């Protein structure tokens, strides 16, 4: 039952990642007023992806440690 909660959290995170990625690609101007060119959009997406992957790595490490300690 506990892994179902973990899966739900992962699905919610994936949905948030996709929604924010779409937002990054669809916005014409960023918060500073700079026009978003395709290159800038890709850089923003790369930074967002690296951050998201870092969060996933930490979560999976915690999951592995918790799972290992229960055995």
N, C-alpha and C positions, 0 to 999 in steps of 0.2 A: 504494500500500500504506500510506503514511503517513496518508492521510486516513481509512482504516479505523480506525486507532487513535484518531484524533481523534473520529470518530463514536461509537466505543465509550465513550470518556470522557464524551461528551455524553449518551449514553443512561444511563450509570450515574449521572450527576449528576441527570438528570431523575427517575430512579427514587428516588434519595435525597430529592429535593425533594418528590415526591409522598408518600413514606413519612413524612417529617417533618411535612408539612402535615396528613396524616391524624392523626398523633400530636397535633398542636396542637389539632385539633378534637375529639378523643376524650377527652382528659384532663380529668377533672372538677376537679382542683386543681393549681395550678402549684407550682413549687419552694418558694415562700414560704408556701404554705398558703392562698393566696387562691383562692376559688371562681371558676371560669371561667364568666362570663356570656357570652352570644352577642356582646355588644359587645367584651369583652376578647379573645375568640377571634378576632374580625375584625381587631382592632388587632394582635394577635400575628401573624396571617397576613399582614397588610399589611407589617409590619416584615420578616418572613421573605422575602416576595416581593421587596421592594426590595433586600435584601441579595443574594438570588439573582440578580436582574437586574444588579446591579453586578458580580457575579462573571462573568456571561455577557458583559457589555460588555467587560470587561478581556480575557477569553479570546478573544473575536472580534477585538479590536484586535491582540492578539498574533498570532492566526492570519492576519489580513490583512497585517500587517507581514512575517511570515515568508514568506507566499505571494508578496508583492510583491518581496521581496528575492531570491527564487529565479528571477524572470523575467529 
